[in-house]
Amino acid sequence: MPLIIAIVLLSALRYFEVGPFAELSWWWIIGLFGVAFAWFEFGERMLGLDKRKAHEELERARKERVTKTFKK
């Protein structure tokens, strides 16, 4: 997520030509987009982070269901 925030911030600073970012090449920003794409497409899968998030979500939903069922 910090990478996405950095990309958006750099894009805005470059677009509005703020300070030293006015001379920044668009290729640096496009390169960051490529790095972000590679991370979210391949890096998270290789480290299993995408599955962990899905399992945590399913576990949270299961706990809510159990609590709701036995609370009655």
Sequence and secondary structure as in RCSB ss.txt:
>XXXX:A:sequence
MPLIIAIVLLSALRYFEVGPFAELSWWWIIGLFGVAFAWFEFGERMLGLDKRKAHEELERARKERVTKTFKK
>XXXX:A:secstr
 HHHHHHHHHHHHHHTT GGGGG  HHHHHHHHHHHHHIIIIIHHHHTHHHHHHHHHHHHHHHHHHHHHHH 
